[in-house]
Amino acid sequence: MEFRDLLPHRRMVRHYAPEAVPRDVVERMVSTVRRAPSAGYSQGQRLLVVTEEAGRAEIARIFDEVAGWTSPDDREPWLESAPVHILVCTREADYHERYQRPDKLQDGDEIEWPVPYWFVDAGAALMLLLLAAVDEGLAAGVSGVPLDAAAEIRASFGVPDAVSLVTLVTIGVSAPDPGWSAVTSRKTQPRRAPDEFVRWERW
Ligand SMILES: Cc1cc2nc3c(=O)[nH]c(=O)nc-3n(C[C@H](O)[C@H](O)[C@H](O)COP(=O)(O)O)c2cc1C
């Protein structure tokens, strides 16, 4: 699909049909992250892909119970329905290691980081996953990872301390949107027009 055709189909989907996503499709989607930009080519992005039922149920349990997610009674299941969970992570140390190499040193020192590039790069990886899902005829959603949930996921799935969990991406065949999902979508508020967020030549 051409980019200009694909992009309008990208939106957060928070409810999925029971169909499984074949392994080769998951592999294609996660492989797109090889093409993600990364500061200094640090390649600090990491993905934890969870497709087995027990692992997905554990993530759903953690978000529901540990992180205290509460939902309206009429809620359609989100995490519970998704056949693919991907935790988008970043390893900050990769950036420090890279920027301590001679070509990146400034007056002999590691740069003063203008913003944390490791999170910028995780965002780029996240966007590729979202678009790759649409390109495969699937849908994706994103959730933040509350701190309590991150600690539990780290313990349950053996995520090393050096790796930060940035977001959870859910992927699958889309099912009808839960009603509550409209609150944070274009169904209740328009997307900003370019002239509201773009300044030309001077702020
Ligand atoms: C970093 C990040 C964290 C997000 N966290 C959540 C979340 O915890 N729960 C949720 O329902 N949506 C979450 N979203 C999805 C946004 O709410 C969604 O992208 C936004 O409302 C715009 O809707 P759209 O993606 O369908 O255009 C998150 C998105 C991003 C980029």
PDBQT file of the ligand as one rigid body, heavy atoms in Angstrom, charges set to zero:
ROOT
HETATM    1  C1  LIG A 301       3.017   7.189  24.066  1.00  0.00    +0.000 C 
HETATM    2  C2  LIG A 301       1.553   6.858  23.904  1.00  0.00    +0.000 A 
HETATM    3  C3  LIG A 301       0.850   6.362  24.989  1.00  0.00    +0.000 A 
HETATM    4  C4  LIG A 301      -0.498   6.040  24.860  1.00  0.00    +0.000 A 
HETATM    5  N1  LIG A 301      -1.144   5.506  25.924  1.00  0.00    +0.000 NA
HETATM    6  C5  LIG A 301      -2.433   5.145  25.794  1.00  0.00    +0.000 A 
HETATM    7  C6  LIG A 301      -3.098   4.510  26.879  1.00  0.00    +0.000 A 
HETATM    8  O1  LIG A 301      -2.506   4.262  27.933  1.00  0.00    +0.000 OA
HETATM    9  N2  LIG A 301      -4.397   4.196  26.713  1.00  0.00    +0.000 N 
HETATM   10  C7  LIG A 301      -5.059   4.429  25.541  1.00  0.00    +0.000 A 
HETATM   11  O2  LIG A 301      -6.235   4.085  25.458  1.00  0.00    +0.000 OA
HETATM   12  N3  LIG A 301      -4.446   5.014  24.485  1.00  0.00    +0.000 NA
HETATM   13  C8  LIG A 301      -3.148   5.372  24.584  1.00  0.00    +0.000 A 
HETATM   14  N4  LIG A 301      -2.499   5.946  23.528  1.00  0.00    +0.000 N 
HETATM   15  C9  LIG A 301      -3.224   6.186  22.275  1.00  0.00    +0.000 C 
HETATM   16  C10 LIG A 301      -3.664   7.625  22.119  1.00  0.00    +0.000 C 
HETATM   17  O3  LIG A 301      -4.706   7.880  23.023  1.00  0.00    +0.000 OA
HETATM   18  C11 LIG A 301      -4.103   7.855  20.671  1.00  0.00    +0.000 C 
HETATM   19  O4  LIG A 301      -2.987   7.730  19.823  1.00  0.00    +0.000 OA
HETATM   20  C12 LIG A 301      -4.718   9.220  20.490  1.00  0.00    +0.000 C 
HETATM   21  O5  LIG A 301      -5.911   9.324  21.213  1.00  0.00    +0.000 OA
HETATM   22  C13 LIG A 301      -5.012   9.542  19.030  1.00  0.00    +0.000 C 
HETATM   23  O6  LIG A 301      -5.844   8.570  18.475  1.00  0.00    +0.000 OA
HETATM   24  P1  LIG A 301      -5.416   7.798  17.135  1.00  0.00    +0.000 P 
HETATM   25  O7  LIG A 301      -4.097   7.135  17.414  1.00  0.00    +0.000 OA
HETATM   26  O8  LIG A 301      -6.532   6.819  16.884  1.00  0.00    +0.000 OA
HETATM   27  O9  LIG A 301      -5.264   8.801  16.064  1.00  0.00    +0.000 OA
HETATM   28  C14 LIG A 301      -1.160   6.261  23.621  1.00  0.00    +0.000 A 
HETATM   29  C15 LIG A 301      -0.441   6.765  22.536  1.00  0.00    +0.000 A 
HETATM   30  C16 LIG A 301       0.898   7.045  22.670  1.00  0.00    +0.000 A 
HETATM   31  C17 LIG A 301       1.660   7.563  21.475  1.00  0.00    +0.000 C 
ENDROOT
TORSDOF 0
